[in-house]
Amino acid sequence: MAAIWCRVWGVFAGFLAALLLAGPPVAAQDKQDTMQRVLILYPYDNVQASSNQSGISARRRLLELSEGKIDFYNEFLDLRHFQDPAYQDWYAGNLAEKFRDKQIDLIFAPSEESYFFARDFGERFAPGVPIVFCCTPNEMISREHPDFPKVTGILTDFDVRKTIDLARLMDPDLEHVFVVGGGAAIDVAMTATFRSQLDTYDAGLDITYLEAIPTADLTAQLSTLPPHSAILYSLFLQDGDGVTHSSSFEYTDILAATANAPAYGPFMPYIFHGSIGGFIGTPDDSGAEAAELAWAILNGKDPAVTPIARSSAQKFRVDEGAAERFGLSLRNLPADTVILNHTPSLWEQYRGVVIATLAVLALQTGMIIALVAQTARRRLAENTARIAHADLARVTRRTTMGQMTASIAHEVNQPLAAIVANGSAALRWLHRPEPDIGEASQALERIRDEGMRAADIITTVRGMFGERSGDHAPLDFGEVVRGVLALCRGEIDDAGITLRSRIAANLPLIRGDRVQLQQVVLNLVTNAVDAMRLVAADRRNLTITLENAGPRIELRVTDSGTGIPSEVRDRVFEAFYTTKPNGMGMGLSICRSIVEAHNGTLSVEKSDTTGSTFLVAIRIGDAQAA
């Protein structure tokens, strides 16, 4: 049995070994066959950040566009050290051997040096493969094979004159420009490009070229430049002492340490390494722009009909910190200038917070002002209403008293007539042969009583016409009612009204304003008289009762007039509502306000077609404490 199992396991192991030796699965092999291959030719070694960054950016963008379906090969040509044709021919042979079994679909050249190499030797290691370049000056392409059929790419607008324009914007009084370059062949070629462009730059500037000068002499010269000078950096892959540098900005750091004038350069890496700025495009932007063209070529577009484009990333770029060290202003720069190394102000950092805080404060201030204004308007309205209410009450009293003029004259005339009669009688008693002193004395006492009665009538009238009100003092409410009835007696009689009054004796005193309470009683009596003018004379009855009802003193004024309809009963105390043809509609409203100010109530107790009863109820305790 064990032998059988061993035999089975042996067969299974052999099957697994056959699968492993058969190579990758069919799906994996198909995936590898569908991958496109892009060869990136970096011009220098792998420490050259500026030229390498454009290739890295292009790689990143192509991976995004292809969703990872591109296989990249990277080659570093090291043309900074090896520019002779023999080395390049040898290197091209190595690439041909290296990629003999690989199908390259596109060559990407991230600089003019790698572009020249691909153009001159590409047919040896990648025959018929299209080339896409970036970061290449316009002069290089227009001068070298402008109609090369397999080539397209993004030109860098390498115009050093625009960098000088930036220097003049930073220093409007600029007079001197010192162009500084290294001694390597590529350095010399770049400085020659500078010279060819600046030879046509007519700006009245004194331009001096400092090339391949030993470092000690160069730093000494740059430390003593005249005022209103600017330094323009070229390339420095080899200095004047013959020392090779891995990158130009290593050398610009040395120069900037002693230079007494601001420096500019047309290359992005110079910023933050001694340069204030220039007319520059970033390697990231240029690489991404070229990647878009490369993706179109990989998808079948013919490079011969794909126009070479200019980079849209070229802008004025300025290091704000470096400019501040030389006291240079940024106010003259165009609005689209890219400001680097910018220290944001508190306003820039917290603009949203400041705006929100100011908005809240403004809103709160507005609300406070509105509330204060509203309170002031309300107080003004209350004062105006109070004054108007007092004026209306006084007008109502005077209007009512105007209607009572005849009754007042009648009441005053009675004591005056009695005084005259008693005076005549007293004179007769005194002129008798034997004067009757007793009768004369009685006549004189009656004169005194009638005079006091007339004085009381006048005092009451003056009080009702007076301006002052609101003074509460102990008073006899029954006396107030009797005084008003005495004043109204003439009008009541003239209207043919039968008056029945029942005023309880020994009523407790209350605290109140005599004039205001007189006005209430007078208004209620006058309204009752008016209400009965339209009924038959034999039906005109006015009943006045004043009694002590426990905690309250109650005054009822009952007439036998036409009554108050139930639908308007609740409105008779509203301001400006009246049932009289010529009424103001303020009498009962003012009366209710007066009674309520005395801690009492005024209401309609009965309202039907046979008459009306108005009830004034004042709490004795509240009135005494008022």
C-alpha positions, 0 to 999 in steps of 0.5 A, a space after each residue: 500500500 505504501 509503495 502505491 502511495 509513493 508512486 502516486 506522489 511521484 507522478 504528481 510531483 513530476 506534473 508540478 515540475 513540468 508546470 514550473 518549467 513551462 514558463 509564465 502562464 499564457 495570461 501573463 505572457 499576453 500581458 507582457 506582449 501588450 506592454 509598450 516600451 519607452 526608452 528614456 535617454 537622460 543626458 548626464 549621470 543620475 545626480 543631475 536633478 534638473 535634466 532628470 526631473 523632466 524625465 521623471 515627470 514624463 514617466 509619471 504622466 505616461 503611467 497615469 495616461 496608460 494606467 500603468 501599461 508602459 515598461 520604461 528603460 532608463 539610460 544615463 548617457 553621461 555626455 557631460 564628460 564624454 562628448 566626443 563622437 567615438 564615445 557616443 558611437 561606442 555607447 550606441 553600439 552598447 545600446 544596440 546589443 542591449 536592446 537586440 531582443 527588445 522592441 522599443 516603441 518610443 524614445 524620450 529625450 528630456 534635453 537637447 543633448 539626449 535629443 541630438 544623440 537619439 537623432 544621430 544614433 537612434 537608427 542603430 539601437 532603435 531603428 524607425 522608432 519615433 523620438 519625443 523631446 522636451 526642454 530643448 531650446 528653439 535655436 537647437 531645433 531650428 538649426 539642426 534638422 528642422 524637418 526630421 520626420 520621426 521627431 516631435 516635442 516641446 520647445 523651451 522658449 530659451 530667451 535670455 533677453 526676457 531674463 534681462 527684462 526681469 532684472 530691469 523690472 526689479 531694478 529700473 535703474 539697471 546699468 551693468 550686466 555681467 554674464 558669467 559662464 564656465 569652461 566646459 564645451 557645453 558651458 561655452 556653447 551656452 554662453 555663446 547662445 547668450 551672446 547671440 541673443 544679447 547682441 540684438 538686445 538694444 537696452 542701453 546696457 553695459 554687458 560684460 562676459 566673464 568666461 572660464 575665470 579662476 574661482 578666486 579671481 571671479 569671486 573677487 570681481 563679483 564682490 566689487 561690482 558697481 551699483 545697479 549691476 546684475 549677474 546673469 548665470 550661464 552653465 558651470 559644469 567646469 570652472 575656470 580652474 578646470 574643476 568639474 562640477 556635478 551640477 551648475 548650481 553647486 558652483 552658483 552657491 559659491 559665487 553667490 556667497 560673495 557677490 554684491 549684486 543680484 544674480 539671475 539665470 534662465 534655469 530653474 535649479 538656479 533659484 534657491 542657489 544664488 539666483 533671484 529668478 528668470 524667465 523659466 519653465 519647470 522641468 516638471 511642467 515641460 516633462 508632463 507636456 511632452 508626455 501628452 505628445 508621447 502618449 498620442 504617438 504611442 496610440 498611433 499618431 504620426 509624429 511627422 504630422 504632430 507639430 512641435 509645440 512651445 512650452 506654456 510653462 515659461 514664466 517670470 519666476 522670482 525668489 522673494 527671499 533673495 530679492 528682499 536681501 538686495 532690497 528689490 521690489 516686486 511691485 513692478 512684476 506682471 500679475 502672472 509672475 510666479 513668486 517663490 519662497 513667499 512668506 505669507 502675511 497674517 492677512 494671507 494666512 488668516 484671511 478667511 478667519 479675519 473676514 469671518 470675524 469681521 463679518 460676525 462683528 459687523 453683524 453683531 454691531 448692526 444688530 446692537 445698533 438696530 436694537 438700540 434704535 428700536 428701543 429708542 423708537 419704542 421709548 419715543 413712541 411710548 412717550 408720544 403715546 403717553 403725551 397724546 393720551 394725556 392730551 386726548 384725556 384733557 381734550 375729552 374733559 374740555 369737550 365734555 365741559 363745553 357741553 355742560 356749560 349751560 348746566 354749570 351756569 344754571 348751578 352757579 346761578 342758583 346760589 348767586 340768586 339765593 345770596 341776593 335774596 338772603 342779602 335783601 332779607 337781611 337788609 329788611 330785618 336790619 332796617 325795621 324800626 326795631 331790627 331783628 338781629 336773629 333773623 338777619 343773622 340767619 339770612 347772613 348764614 344762608 348767604 355764607 352757605 350759598 357762597 361756599 356752594 358756589 365756590 365748590 362748584 367753581 373749584 370743581 370746574 377748575 379742577 376738571 379743566 386743569 392740566 395736572 393729574 395723576 396725584 393720588 390722595 385719600 378721597 371720598 368717592 361718594 363725594 366725587 359722584 355727588 359733585 358730578 351729579 350736581 354739575 350735570 343736574 341742569 342737563 339731566 333736567 333739560 333732557 327730561 330724564 328722571 334721576 335716581 341716585 343711591 349713594 351708600 353712607 359711610 363708604 371707606 376712603 380710597 386713594 385716587 386722583 379726584 380730577 381723573 375719577 370726576 372725568 370717568 363719572 362725568 363721561 359715563 353720565 354724559 354718555 347715558 344722557 346722550 343714549 336716552 335722547 332718542 327714546 320717549 320722554 316718559 322712558 328716560 330713567 338714569 340710575 346711579 348706585 354706589 355701594 360697598 361690595 366687600 373688597 370693592 366699591 362699585 359704581 353702576 350707571 344705568 340708562 334706559 336708552 337704546 342699548 349696545 348691540 351684542 356684536 359691538 359690545 367688546 369694541 366700545 372700549 377700543 380707541 377711535 371706535 364710537 357709536 355716536 355720529 359726532 363722537 371721537 371714540 376716545 372717551 370710554 378708552 380713556 376712562 378704562 385706562 384711568 380706572 385701571 390706573 386706580 387698580 380697578 375695572 370698567 366693563 359693560 354689565 348689561 347690554 340689550 335693547 332696553 338700556 345699558 349698565 356700566 360698572 366701575 369697580 375699584 378694590 378698596 385695599 388696592 386703592 388704599 395702597 396705591 
